Amino acid sequence: MDNKKSTNKADATMVLDIVESLLTLSSNLQDSGVWLTNTLWELTGAYAIFLMVDSGVGYGKQRIISVTPERKFNLIDHILIDQFSTKARGLKKVTFLSSSDNQNADLRWNIGCGGPIENAIVAPFCVADEYLGCLLILELPPDDIGRPTMLKAIETLTNILSLVIRNSLLHEKQEEIISLRTNELRQMNHKLEEENNKRKEAEALLQNYNVRLEQEIQNQTEELRQKNILLEKEISEKIRAEEELRNTTVQLIQTEKLVSIGQLAAGVAHEVNNPLGAIGSSNSSIKECFKYIAENHNMQNDLMTRYKAIIAELIANIENDTHTYSSREIRQHKKDIVANLTAKELNEPEKIAEYLTSLGIYTDYDNFIPLLTDDKYPEVHKFLYCISSVIKGSKIIDLAVNQSSRVVLALKDFARSDEYTEIAPTNVKETIDTALILYGNVVKHGIEMKTELNAVPLINGYPHKLCQVWSNLIQNAVQAMDNHGTLSITLRQIDNNICVTISDTGPGIPENMLKKIFDPLFTTKKPGEGTGLGLDIAKKIVLMHNGNIKVESKPGQGAVFTVSLPINPKQQPIIN
C-alpha cells in the first residue's frame, strides 16, 4: 500500500515538474516539445515517444514537433505515426492500446527497423472539441503497462499540454500574422520609398519642365508679339490695298458705264435719227399735198359733191389699213388688177392699176374705178394721192414719235438707274423689252433676232438693275458674233423660278476660261474693247435678287447664259 502511494506521489511530482517546465517553455513550442519528449522518455522508459501537432487529416498531415532522442524515421514510421494520429482524432481521452486487441487490428504495429511493438498510449490534445494534435508513447515497460496513475498523470499532462499547445499555436499564428503584416508593411514601406523617390524624380522633372515651359512661353510670347506687329502691318497694308482696289473698282465701273453709255448713245442716236428723218420727210410731203389741195379747192369741192361717199370710203380704207406690203407683193397685186381690168375691157388697165396701188388699194376696188376714169377730172388721181399721202404721213409721224418716245424713256430710265434704290414689283418681260429698245440698232444690223417672251409673274426686285443684266449679256453676245449671227432670248417660268436664256451663235468660250468668266477684270475681248466688269456686275445683280447665273459653251457652238430668279425668295433682294 505504501509502495503504491509512493508511486502515485512520484507520478504527481512528475506532472508538476513537467507543467512548471512547460509553462516556462510554452512560448516556444518546438523547445517545449523537445524537452517534454525527452523528459517522458526518461521517466517512462518507453521505446519511442512522438509529440505531433495537427496540420490536416491523412497521411503526411502531421507536424512532428519532437521525438525521442536518437530516433531516425523512415517511410514505415511515418505511416504508423499517421495511423495512430488518425486513431487519436476519434478518442476523447488518454487511451491505452494493445496489439492483441482485435479492435486495433487495423493499426500498424511494426515500427520499421525497430521491429514490432505490443502496446501504445495515445493522448489526444483537445480544447473545446478542437483536435490540436497528440502524444504517442510506444512500447511501455511491462511493469508500467497497467499503472493507472501513469495514465491519469498523462491525462492531466495532456489537458494542460492542450492549453499550452493551443496558446503556442495561437502565438505562432500571431507571430506568423505579425510576420506577414511586418513583411507587408516592409513591402509597403519599400513601395512608398520607391513611390517617394519616383515622386521626387517626377517633381524634379516637373520643375525642369516648368522652367523649360516658362522659357518656351516667353519665347512664344515674344514670337507672337513680333508676329502681331507683322500682322498689324499686313492688316494695315491690306486695308490700304482694299481701299485702293475699291477706288479702282469704282473707277473701272464708271469706265464700264461710260463705255456702255458711249456705245448706247451711238445706237440711240441712230434709233432717234431714223424717226426724226421719217417725221421730216412726212412733214415735207404733207406740206406739198396741202399746197396742191389749196390751189385746187374748186375741184375739191366739186369732187366732194359728186363722189363724197366714194372718197369717204377711200379715206376710211387708208386709215384702217395696217398691213405693210413688200415690193414683191405690190407687183403681184398690180398684175392681178391689170388682169381683172383687162377682162372687163376697161381702157388703160395698167394706168388704173398704177393709180390703185399707189393709193394702197389692192382689193375691193370696183367702187373707185368710176372716180379714177372720170374725164372731167384728169388730175383726180393726184388729188386722191395727196389725201392718201397726208393720212399715211400722219400715221408715220405718230409711229416715229412713239418710237422716239420709247427710246428716250428707256434711255432716261437707264441713265437714272442708280437713283432707284427701293425694291418694287418688277415685270421681267418689260426689263428685257427696254434692253432690246436700247440696243435695237445694234441687233438690227446683221443679227437675226429670235425671242420667246412668255408671260411670267411679277417679282420683287430692282427693274433697272435687271435691265443692266440683259443689256450686258446682249452686248456681249453681239460682240462675240462680230455682228453676224443669231441672238435668241427666251423667258419662261420653271417651277418657282423665272428663267431667262440668252444664247448666241458665236465662236463659244474656251473650256479653260469658263470658270473665270465671271471673275472681275477677266475678259475675252481684245484690249480696249472691255474692262472685264460686265459679267461680274451682272452676277452681283443676279445674286442680289437671290438668283443664280450660269454659262454653257462649247467651242464653235456659241454660248448660252441662263439667269434664274426666284418668284418667292426666302429673303428680299438686298442692294449693295
TAGIFEN-V590349 format. One record per residue. N is the residue number from 1. RES is the residue in one letter. D_LAST is the distance of its C-alpha to the last C-alpha in Angstrom with 2 decimals. Layout:
BEGIN
n: (N;N)
res: (RES;RES)
d_last: (D_LAST;D_LAST)
END
This chain:
BEGIN
n: (1;2;3;4;5;6;7;8;9;10;11;12;13;14;15;16;17;18;19;20;21;22;23;24;25;26;27;28;29;30;31;32;33;34;35;36;37;38;39;40;41;42;43;44;45;46;47;48;49;50;51;52;53;54;55;56;57;58;59;60;61;62;63;64;65;66;67;68;69;70;71;72;73;74;75;76;77;78;79;80;81;82;83;84;85;86;87;88;89;90;91;92;93;94;95;96;97;98;99;100;101;102;103;104;105;106;107;108;109;110;111;112;113;114;115;116;117;118;119;120;121;122;123;124;125;126;127;128;129;130;131;132;133;134;135;136;137;138;139;140;141;142;143;144;145;146;147;148;149;150;151;152;153;154;155;156;157;158;159;160;161;162;163;164;165;166;167;168;169;170;171;172;173;174;175;176;177;178;179;180;181;182;183;184;185;186;187;188;189;190;191;192;193;194;195;196;197;198;199;200;201;202;203;204;205;206;207;208;209;210;211;212;213;214;215;216;217;218;219;220;221;222;223;224;225;226;227;228;229;230;231;232;233;234;235;236;237;238;239;240;241;242;243;244;245;246;247;248;249;250;251;252;253;254;255;256;257;258;259;260;261;262;263;264;265;266;267;268;269;270;271;272;273;274;275;276;277;278;279;280;281;282;283;284;285;286;287;288;289;290;291;292;293;294;295;296;297;298;299;300;301;302;303;304;305;306;307;308;309;310;311;312;313;314;315;316;317;318;319;320;321;322;323;324;325;326;327;328;329;330;331;332;333;334;335;336;337;338;339;340;341;342;343;344;345;346;347;348;349;350;351;352;353;354;355;356;357;358;359;360;361;362;363;364;365;366;367;368;369;370;371;372;373;374;375;376;377;378;379;380;381;382;383;384;385;386;387;388;389;390;391;392;393;394;395;396;397;398;399;400;401;402;403;404;405;406;407;408;409;410;411;412;413;414;415;416;417;418;419;420;421;422;423;424;425;426;427;428;429;430;431;432;433;434;435;436;437;438;439;440;441;442;443;444;445;446;447;448;449;450;451;452;453;454;455;456;457;458;459;460;461;462;463;464;465;466;467;468;469;470;471;472;473;474;475;476;477;478;479;480;481;482;483;484;485;486;487;488;489;490;491;492;493;494;495;496;497;498;499;500;501;502;503;504;505;506;507;508;509;510;511;512;513;514;515;516;517;518;519;520;521;522;523;524;525;526;527;528;529;530;531;532;533;534;535;536;537;538;539;540;541;542;543;544;545;546;547;548;549;550;551;552;553;554;555;556;557;558;559;560;561;562;563;564;565;566;567;568;569;570;571;572;573;574;575;576)
res: (M;D;N;K;K;S;T;N;K;A;D;A;T;M;V;L;D;I;V;E;S;L;L;T;L;S;S;N;L;Q;D;S;G;V;W;L;T;N;T;L;W;E;L;T;G;A;Y;A;I;F;L;M;V;D;S;G;V;G;Y;G;K;Q;R;I;I;S;V;T;P;E;R;K;F;N;L;I;D;H;I;L;I;D;Q;F;S;T;K;A;R;G;L;K;K;V;T;F;L;S;S;S;D;N;Q;N;A;D;L;R;W;N;I;G;C;G;G;P;I;E;N;A;I;V;A;P;F;C;V;A;D;E;Y;L;G;C;L;L;I;L;E;L;P;P;D;D;I;G;R;P;T;M;L;K;A;I;E;T;L;T;N;I;L;S;L;V;I;R;N;S;L;L;H;E;K;Q;E;E;I;I;S;L;R;T;N;E;L;R;Q;M;N;H;K;L;E;E;E;N;N;K;R;K;E;A;E;A;L;L;Q;N;Y;N;V;R;L;E;Q;E;I;Q;N;Q;T;E;E;L;R;Q;K;N;I;L;L;E;K;E;I;S;E;K;I;R;A;E;E;E;L;R;N;T;T;V;Q;L;I;Q;T;E;K;L;V;S;I;G;Q;L;A;A;G;V;A;H;E;V;N;N;P;L;G;A;I;G;S;S;N;S;S;I;K;E;C;F;K;Y;I;A;E;N;H;N;M;Q;N;D;L;M;T;R;Y;K;A;I;I;A;E;L;I;A;N;I;E;N;D;T;H;T;Y;S;S;R;E;I;R;Q;H;K;K;D;I;V;A;N;L;T;A;K;E;L;N;E;P;E;K;I;A;E;Y;L;T;S;L;G;I;Y;T;D;Y;D;N;F;I;P;L;L;T;D;D;K;Y;P;E;V;H;K;F;L;Y;C;I;S;S;V;I;K;G;S;K;I;I;D;L;A;V;N;Q;S;S;R;V;V;L;A;L;K;D;F;A;R;S;D;E;Y;T;E;I;A;P;T;N;V;K;E;T;I;D;T;A;L;I;L;Y;G;N;V;V;K;H;G;I;E;M;K;T;E;L;N;A;V;P;L;I;N;G;Y;P;H;K;L;C;Q;V;W;S;N;L;I;Q;N;A;V;Q;A;M;D;N;H;G;T;L;S;I;T;L;R;Q;I;D;N;N;I;C;V;T;I;S;D;T;G;P;G;I;P;E;N;M;L;K;K;I;F;D;P;L;F;T;T;K;K;P;G;E;G;T;G;L;G;L;D;I;A;K;K;I;V;L;M;H;N;G;N;I;K;V;E;S;K;P;G;Q;G;A;V;F;T;V;S;L;P;I;N;P;K;Q;Q;P;I;I;N)
d_last: (143.00;142.61;141.31;138.64;137.53;137.39;135.16;132.83;132.66;131.89;129.05;127.65;127.87;126.10;123.23;122.87;122.88;120.31;118.06;118.30;117.42;114.54;113.08;113.17;111.55;109.20;106.14;106.54;107.28;108.25;110.79;112.15;112.58;114.44;116.74;117.42;118.34;120.59;122.32;122.86;124.08;126.65;127.71;127.85;129.04;126.63;125.89;122.10;119.67;115.91;113.31;110.07;106.77;104.83;101.52;101.31;103.48;105.15;106.49;105.22;103.61;106.20;105.57;109.02;109.34;112.80;116.01;119.56;120.25;120.84;119.32;117.40;115.20;114.78;113.00;115.91;115.91;112.25;112.89;115.84;113.91;111.01;113.41;115.19;111.91;110.75;114.09;113.53;110.27;112.30;114.89;114.76;117.51;119.70;121.56;124.45;124.15;127.02;126.87;129.77;127.77;126.41;123.32;122.34;122.92;119.16;119.07;119.70;122.87;122.92;121.41;121.08;123.39;125.05;126.59;126.77;126.76;128.49;126.69;123.57;122.24;118.60;117.04;113.45;111.17;109.39;107.51;106.48;106.96;104.70;106.43;106.11;108.65;112.44;115.60;117.71;121.37;123.18;126.93;128.67;132.34;134.80;136.05;132.54;131.44;132.75;132.30;130.37;129.70;127.87;125.53;125.12;124.39;121.87;120.23;119.99;118.66;116.15;114.82;114.36;113.00;110.42;108.97;109.18;107.45;104.76;104.17;104.16;101.74;99.49;99.87;99.00;95.99;94.94;95.46;93.58;90.74;90.87;90.93;87.96;86.09;87.12;85.87;82.64;82.25;83.16;80.55;77.98;78.87;78.54;75.13;74.14;75.36;73.39;70.28;70.85;71.20;68.06;66.26;67.47;66.34;62.95;62.70;63.57;61.02;58.42;59.27;58.96;55.68;54.40;55.44;53.67;50.62;50.46;50.81;48.14;45.80;46.51;45.84;42.59;41.55;42.24;40.45;37.37;37.56;37.66;34.81;32.73;33.55;32.45;29.31;28.36;29.07;26.98;24.02;24.44;24.69;21.67;19.56;21.09;20.50;16.81;16.60;18.69;16.69;13.42;15.58;17.18;14.09;13.04;16.69;16.86;14.01;15.88;19.03;17.87;17.08;20.46;22.19;20.86;21.85;25.17;25.90;24.84;27.01;30.01;29.66;29.05;32.02;34.14;32.99;33.83;36.95;38.57;38.53;39.71;42.52;43.46;43.52;45.70;48.06;48.41;49.01;51.82;53.38;53.32;54.95;57.74;58.29;58.57;61.01;63.22;63.21;64.15;67.01;68.35;67.90;71.54;70.89;67.74;69.67;72.42;70.02;68.12;71.48;72.80;69.60;67.23;66.32;65.91;63.72;61.60;61.21;60.25;57.57;56.16;56.06;54.21;51.61;51.03;50.89;47.34;48.29;48.04;50.86;50.95;53.85;55.37;55.29;56.85;59.65;60.39;60.59;62.91;65.22;65.34;66.22;68.95;70.44;70.48;72.04;74.61;75.61;76.24;78.36;76.49;77.03;74.43;71.92;69.69;69.42;68.64;66.03;64.43;64.35;62.80;60.02;59.19;58.78;56.53;59.27;59.64;61.18;63.34;64.84;68.49;68.20;67.12;69.98;72.63;70.38;69.70;73.41;74.94;77.20;77.18;73.57;73.23;69.86;68.44;66.02;64.48;64.18;62.46;60.20;59.09;58.22;56.27;54.47;53.47;51.99;50.20;48.95;47.54;45.72;44.36;43.12;41.38;39.70;38.68;37.30;35.24;33.93;33.08;31.38;29.15;28.21;27.63;25.54;23.39;23.08;22.23;19.37;18.06;18.44;16.62;13.70;11.21;13.00;12.24;9.37;11.63;12.33;15.81;18.61;18.30;21.34;20.46;23.89;23.30;20.13;22.39;25.18;23.13;22.29;25.99;27.11;25.15;26.46;29.73;31.86;30.53;31.23;34.66;36.27;37.50;34.92;36.10;33.47;33.53;31.31;31.50;29.04;29.99;29.10;26.29;24.88;21.97;18.62;15.83;12.88;11.72;14.99;14.33;11.59;14.14;16.76;15.11;15.40;19.05;19.78;18.83;20.87;23.74;23.94;24.05;26.70;28.81;28.75;29.60;32.61;33.65;33.86;36.48;35.91;34.56;31.00;30.52;27.73;28.06;26.23;27.48;26.83;27.57;27.94;24.78;22.61;22.30;23.06;22.82;24.99;25.30;28.28;30.41;33.85;33.04;34.26;31.63;29.60;31.59;31.21;30.43;27.33;25.86;24.20;22.54;21.63;17.85;17.88;16.32;19.18;21.51;23.45;26.78;27.47;30.06;29.31;28.01;26.85;23.23;20.62;19.62;15.92;16.36;16.43;13.74;11.30;13.05;12.74;8.98;9.00;11.92;10.62;7.76;11.06;12.86;15.04;16.53;17.94;21.21;23.84;27.61;29.99;33.53;35.17;36.97;35.46;32.20;28.70;27.08;23.31;22.56;19.36;19.61;17.61;18.80;20.48;20.33;17.61;18.10;14.75;12.82;9.75;6.48;3.79;0.00)
END
